[in-house]
Amino acid sequence: MISDCYSRNLNLKQTTQTLMSNATSTFNGLQLQSKVQANSEGSGELVLSLANVPTPAPRHDEVVVRVQATPINPSDIGLLFGPADMGSAVYSGTGTHPVVTARISAAAMKGMAGRLNEAMPAGNEGAGVVVAAGASAEAQALLGKTVALLGGAMYAQFRCVKAAQCLPLAEGTTAAEGASCFVNPLTALGMVETMKLGGHTALVHTAAASNLGQMLNKICQADGIKLVNIVRNADAAAVLRQLGAEYVCDSSLPSFLSDLTEALVATGATLAFDATGGGVLAGQIITCMEAAINRSAKEYSRYGSNTMKQVYIYGGLDMRPTEIVRNFGMTWGVGGWLLFPFLNRAGAATAAAMKARVARELKTTFASHYAKEISLTQALSAEAIAVYGQRTTGAKYLINPSLG
């Protein structure tokens, strides 16, 4: 259980002190890696495995973190699985070093040239205890502290990063509580900032009952922003209504398009963030936006309304092609949105303000919830992949590399 994480971290105290007493040594530990390799038939194969890798002693401005919690986000699954058909997965290896292989079609291999035969470490973010530090004052100040970090390659027992990449967690905050304090919180805040920069006044969000979606609801309620939530079933709708969400549209209902149009009339939302990516949903949102705008149109225009209607795709829960039926005029856009390019555009001051808010509201607005805590070896089990690989609400897993 996740609630056991704090007590388990306390049991690691003696081990951590031993590690810190030898801060100039190299740290050896397991790292989860994903590799794509070609075969003679033109198709390919995904290989997931655990490798023993050395983590070097930290340089002047670096620290070594013993990772104790790292979430499996949809963006992490994208790197882990790539375009592989996980229904074809074969599980082999040993209990301590499992191996998962899965087929990749010849068509999908055309986009894999950049990562061919490269064992790529996964995991965007996480948290743990600093067990070694370089000589700089900034690094030394973190020694022994529990920190969160956004550094990539987090599905590992040890991670060496710049001290500046670490966010010290408040006293009494566990690694599990701080493990997801970057990607989802900053993405939710980034959506709101994108809305403001684009001159929009309200938002639409799909797959809206996710951890990220729940954070976005709390932000919008606190900041007085109208939010239209699109979910895929009644259970997800109930989760959001319990949080106080006013506009919830269930895409599984026959009345979905009319429900969405009415919510758009009420909110005036002309900007959407779509986590599904594939299928017809993005086009349906724009169609309903146009219908909502035309409710108050003074005259007919064969070119549609002049109000900009924008959908940003930021995820790939639906791996089908994106289908757009152009029945909404000419003033619209569909594009991609990613957190890190946004942060670069937003500038240092905006990014710093967003991170400060996350730090203040880590246990409230930005609290994350996990279905299960697993070890690195368990992360490569058929049972675990069958659950977290579905990327469904309520099935988010947390890896604790220190287990086992």
DAZI-V125839 format. One record per backbone hydrogen bond with DSSP energy under -1.0 kcal/mol. NH is the residue of the N-H (numbers start at 1). CO is the residue of the C=O. E is the energy in kcal/mol with one decimal. If there is no record, write none. Layout:
nh->(NH	NH)
co->(CO	CO)
e->(E	E)
//
This chain:
nh->(4	5	8	9	10	11	13	16	17	18	19	20	21	22	25	27	29	31	32	33	34	35	37	39	42	44	45	46	47	48	49	51	53	55	62	63	64	65	66	67	68	69	70	72	77	78	80	81	82	84	85	86	88	89	90	92	94	99	100	101	102	104	109	111	112	115	117	118	120	122	126	127	128	129	130	131	132	134	136	140	141	142	143	144	145	147	148	149	152	154	155	156	157	159	161	163	165	166	167	169	173	178	179	181	186	187	188	189	190	191	192	193	194	195	196	197	198	199	200	203	204	205	206	208	210	214	215	216	217	218	219	220	221	222	223	225	228	229	230	231	237	238	239	240	241	242	244	245	249	251	253	256	259	260	261	262	263	264	265	266	267	268	272	273	274	278	279	284	285	286	287	288	289	290	291	292	293	294	296	297	304	310	311	312	313	314	315	317	318	323	327	330	332	333	335	337	342	343	344	345	346	347	351	352	353	354	355	356	357	358	359	360	361	364	366	367	371	374	379	380	381	385	386	387	388	389	390	391	395	398	399	400	403)
co->(1	2	4	5	6	7	10	12	13	14	15	16	17	19	22	55	53	51	155	49	120	47	45	43	39	104	37	102	35	100	33	31	29	27	59	161	132	159	129	157	127	127	399	397	73	74	76	77	78	81	103	84	85	86	101	99	97	92	48	90	46	44	105	108	109	112	36	115	34	32	149	69	147	66	145	64	64	62	60	136	137	139	140	130	142	128	167	126	124	123	122	154	30	65	63	61	162	163	148	146	170	174	175	178	182	183	184	185	186	187	188	189	190	191	192	193	194	196	195	226	271	228	273	230	207	210	211	212	213	214	215	216	217	218	219	220	203	247	205	249	233	234	235	236	237	238	241	240	229	231	250	253	255	256	257	258	259	260	261	262	263	264	310	204	312	276	321	280	281	282	283	284	285	286	287	288	289	290	293	294	301	270	333	272	335	274	274	275	276	279	325	303	330	309	311	313	338	339	340	341	342	343	347	348	349	350	351	352	353	354	355	356	357	361	361	364	396	398	375	377	378	381	382	384	384	385	387	388	392	372	70	374	400)
e->(-1.2	-2.1	-2.2	-2.5	-1.7	-1.4	-1.5	-2.9	-2.4	-1.9	-2.2	-2.4	-1.3	-1.5	-1.6	-3.2	-2.1	-1.8	-3.1	-2.9	-2.6	-2.4	-2.6	-2.1	-1.5	-2.8	-2.6	-3.1	-2.9	-3.1	-2.0	-2.6	-2.9	-4.4	-1.9	-2.7	-2.7	-2.8	-3.2	-1.2	-2.6	-1.7	-2.1	-2.2	-2.0	-1.8	-2.8	-2.8	-1.2	-2.1	-3.0	-1.1	-2.0	-1.2	-2.9	-3.0	-1.6	-2.0	-2.5	-2.2	-1.7	-2.3	-1.7	-1.4	-1.8	-1.5	-3.9	-1.7	-3.0	-1.1	-1.8	-2.5	-2.2	-1.7	-2.4	-2.7	-1.2	-2.9	-2.5	-2.7	-1.8	-1.5	-1.0	-2.4	-2.6	-2.9	-2.4	-2.7	-1.9	-2.2	-2.4	-2.4	-2.2	-1.9	-2.2	-2.9	-1.6	-1.6	-3.1	-2.5	-2.3	-1.5	-1.0	-1.2	-2.5	-1.9	-2.6	-2.4	-2.3	-2.0	-1.4	-2.3	-2.6	-2.1	-2.0	-2.6	-1.9	-1.2	-2.2	-2.2	-1.5	-2.5	-1.9	-2.0	-1.4	-2.6	-1.9	-2.5	-2.1	-1.9	-2.4	-2.7	-2.5	-2.1	-2.4	-2.6	-2.9	-2.7	-3.0	-2.5	-1.7	-2.2	-1.8	-1.7	-2.3	-2.0	-1.1	-2.3	-3.3	-3.0	-1.6	-1.7	-3.0	-3.0	-2.2	-2.2	-2.0	-2.2	-2.2	-2.2	-1.9	-2.7	-2.4	-2.5	-3.2	-1.7	-2.4	-2.2	-2.4	-1.8	-2.4	-2.4	-2.2	-2.5	-2.1	-2.4	-2.4	-2.3	-1.4	-1.1	-1.7	-2.4	-2.5	-3.1	-3.4	-2.2	-1.0	-2.0	-2.9	-2.9	-1.7	-2.1	-1.2	-2.1	-2.0	-1.8	-1.6	-2.6	-1.9	-2.0	-2.9	-1.5	-2.2	-2.6	-2.1	-2.2	-2.4	-2.2	-1.8	-2.0	-2.3	-2.0	-2.0	-1.2	-2.5	-1.4	-3.1	-2.7	-1.6	-1.2	-1.9	-2.3	-1.9	-1.0	-2.5	-1.7	-1.4	-1.2	-1.8	-2.5	-2.8	-3.2	-2.1)
//
